[in-house]
Amino acid sequence: MNAFDPAALDCLLALADTGSFDRAALQLAITQSAVSQRLRTLETGLGRLLVVRSRPLRLTEPGKLLLRHARQMQALRADIAHELGTALAQDERLPIAVNADSLATWVLPALNELVQAGQREGHGVELIVDDQDFTHDRLREGEVLGCVSTIAEALRGCSATPLGCMRYIAAASPTFIERAMPQGLNRANFAKLPWLVFNRKDDMAATWAGKAFGLREPRLVPRSIPSTEAHARAAVLGWGIGVLPEQMAAPWLARGELQAIHPEVCVDVQLHWHQWKLHADDMPEPRLRAGRLDRIGRALADGARRQLRPAPG
């Protein structure tokens, strides 16, 4: 077995995706000892340790490098099998990373037609959620083949396409505003009030407050709500101040269940689509040049064009 044998690469993929030898064996429908043997042969052939045997297991830097190659080869095999009308041995899903706010607003409508077609054809898209400033890390480490990110510069071997701007505004329920800040939100009280955040990575509220009050690093009282939809709902219920995508806040604002705070202040987040280049531009068969990853990129770009604000300039 050589380092680029499909069976060896599929073994590495299964280990990375499942995080354990027993679950990887179940996914591949082989024994756990066979998984261990394939990995051992792969590491011996390369002369590199690829997987740290921890719980959950983790990939070394050489392992992440080979994982990127393995994902690209898997996606190419799936594209070719589809074009040739050949059934795949298993349902090959293509992983992409998106931020939660995009997933809750514009990504699902953008991908709907493509995903529905994929279900009929026996393959689909796997969505992995992370903060928009960190999805790029998942692409670089080989966990995904494409991502929606705030980073503009493409990795070597990748392409990057501007998608547009997602605008964020601050809002709270009328009852919260009346109870907690009857004189409005200002420099004297903003640091004493609860702000709704997605998780510890989420700095959107701090970014908005810094812009509103001219502060470099405002310190806030965070209240973690790790769901975009629940985040908006918590704001409606009066749990605190939410900094929300304008598309999500619009219905609540229209019904009077949320009230914009300093509506002249907003934060525009520029989003980009990144993907690995899976094939050479001179590939003779045009249909293979437009594989699943390319179609996903086009669908996201089209959906973003319809629902996001245009990129500046």
N, C-alpha and C positions, 0 to 999 in steps of 0.2 A: 504494500500500500504506500503510495507516495503522498507528499504533502498536499497535493491538489486533487487527490482522488475524491470524487463526489461523496462517497460514503463517509470518509474521514471528515470532510467539511460539514456534512449534515450532522455528524456526531457533535462537533464543536458548537454548531448552531443550537442543537437541542440542549446542550449543557448550559449555554448562555441564556437561553430563553426560560428554562425551567428551574435553574439554580441548584439542581441535584442530580446525582447519577440515577437514582431509581425513577424519578419522573422523566428523565431523558430516555431511559430504557422503555418506559411506557409509550412515550411519544413516537419512538422509532420502531416499536414492536419487536424489540430484541431484548436479550438478557442484560442485566446490569454488568455482568462480567464482560460481555461483548463490548459494552460502552467503554469500560475501563481499558480493555485491550486496544480498541481503536484509538483512544486518546493516547495511550502509552506509545503505540506505534508512531502516531503523528508527532509526538514530542521527541521521540528518539530520532526520527528521520530529520527533523529540523534542528535538533540539538538545542532546543529551547523549552523551558517550562511554560506551558500555555495556560494552565488552570491551577489556582491555589485551592487545595482541598479543604475548604472551610465550610461553614454553614451560615448562610448560603455560600456556595462556592463563588469565586470571583476570578476574572480573567487577568492575566499579567499583561503588560504592554505588548509583548509579541503576540499574545493571544488576541488582544483587541485588534491588532493589525491584521491578523489572519481572519478574524471574524468579519471585518469589513469586506474582505475578498470573498468569503463564504456567502455573505448575504447577496453580493452582486452576482455571483455565479448562480445562486438559487433563483434570483429574479430573472436572469437571462434564460435559464432552463425553462422556467414557467412560461415566459413569453414565446419561446420557440415551440414548446409543446402546444400552446394555444394556437399558434399559427399553423402548425402541422395537423391540428385536430387530434392530438394524442392525449390520452387521459394521463393525469399525473398520479404518481403513487400515493400522494396524500394532498390534502387541501393546502396549497401553498399561499400563505398570506404575506402581504407586503407591508412591513411596519413603517409607519411615519409618526413623527412627534409633532404635536400641536399644543398650543397653550389653551388653558381651560376656557378663557373668555372667548376665544375664536371658536372653540368647539361648541359653546353654548349659543353662539349667534349666527355666524355665517358659514362655517365649515361644513356642517351636515347638509344644508341645502345645496352647497356647491358640489359635493361629492355624491349626492343621492342617485343621479342617473347612472353614474359609473359603478356605484356599489350594487345597484339593482341588477345591472348587466353582469357584474361579477358573480352574483349569486347564481344566476342562470348558467354561467360558464364554469362554475366550480372553483372560483378563487375570489379573494376579497382583500380588503384593506384592513390592517390592524392599527388602531389609533392608540398612541401612547401619549399621556398627558404630562406636561411639565410646564414650568414657568417659561415665558417666551424668551427670557434671557439665558435659559439653560438647555433648551431643546437642542441647540447647536452642539453641546457637549455629547449628547446621545448620538448625533450624526458622526462626529469625529471618532467616537469610541466603537462604532460599528453596530450599535444597538438598533439603529434605524437606517433606512435608505434615503429618507427625505425628512425635512422639518420646516415648520413655520417659525421664524426667529426674528429678533430685532437686529441681529448682526447682518451687516451689509456685505462684508467681504467673503467671497467663496473660498472654501478649503481647496487645496490642490486636488484635482480630479473631480471637482464638483462644479455645478453651475448655480448661480444665484439670480433670482428674478424679483424685482420689487412688486409688492402686492397692493400697497396703499396704506392709509393711516387709520388706526382705530382710535377714536376720540373717547376720552374718559372725562366725566363730570362728577362733581360731588353732590350728594343728595341725602336727605333724611326725611323721616315722616313729619307731618305737621305737628303731631302731638309731642314728638321728641324735641323739635325746635322750640315749641312753646314752653316745654318743661325745663329743658336743659340750657337753652341759649335764647331767652326771650329778646335779648338785645342784639342777636345775631352772632355769627362766628367771627372772632377777632383775635388779635395777638395775645390778649389777656386770658382767653379761655380755651383756645384750641388744644393746648397740651393737657388739659384736665378732662376732656371729654373722650368717650370711647370711639375708636375708629375701627371699622370692620376691615379685616385683612384676610386674604386667602390662606396664607401660611407664613412661615418665617422668611421665605424667599421674596414675598410680596412687598415691594417698596412703593407701590402706586400711591397709597395714601400719603406717605411721606413726601413723595415727589410733588403731589398736588399741593400739600400744605406749604412746602418750601417755595413753590411758585406763587402761591396766594399771599404769603407773608414775607417774602424776600429773605428766606432763611436757607442756609446751606444744608444743614442736617437737623431738621426739626425732630424733636422727640415726642412721640405720640403714645397714647394708651391704647394698645392693640387688643382687639377682640377677634380671635381666630374663627373663621367660618370657612372650612375647606371645600366649598362648592360654590360655583358661580351663581347658580340659580338660588341656592339657600342664602348666599350673600345678599342678593337683592331682596329676598323675602325677609331677611333679618332687618334690613333697613326699613322696609315697610312696617314691620312690627315695632319699630322704635328701639332697636338694640344699639344703635349708634349711627355714625356718619359713614356712608358708603361712597367709595369712588368707583363708579360703574361705567361700563361701556354705554355710550349714548343710545345704541340700538336697544339694549336691554332696559334701560331706565325709561325710555319714551312712553310705553303704555302706562306705567305707574304714574308718571308725571301727568299724562293726559287725564287720568282718572282722579287726580288730586291726592293720591295715596303717598306720593313722594313730592318733595319740594326741592328745587335746585338751590344750592348754596353758592353764592358768588358765581352766577352763571357766566360771567365774563371770563372766568378762569377755567381753563381746560388743559388736559395733557394729551398730546397727540403722539401715538406710538407707531412708528414706521415698521411695517412687517415685510419680511422677505421669504420667499420659498427657495430652499436649498435642496439639491438632490445630487446623488452620485451620477457621474456619466458612466453608463453601463456598457457602452459599445462605441466603436469607432465611427466617425462621421462618414467614412467611405464604405460602410457595410453595404453589400450589393442589393439586399432585399429591402426596399423602402418600408414595408410594413413592420419589419423587425426593428427599424430605427425608431418607430413610434410605439414603444413598449408600454407596459402598464404604468411605470413610473412617470414617463413623459405624459401620458394621458391624465394621470393624477395632477401633475403640475399644471397642465393646461386648464383642467377643471377648477382648480383652486384659484388660478389667476383670473379666470372668467367670473367666478363667484365673488372674488374680492373686488373686482371692477364694478360689479353691480351693487355691492353692499358697503364697501369701505370708502372713506374719503380719498381723493386722489393724492398720490405722493407729491410732496412739494417739489416745485421746479419742473 
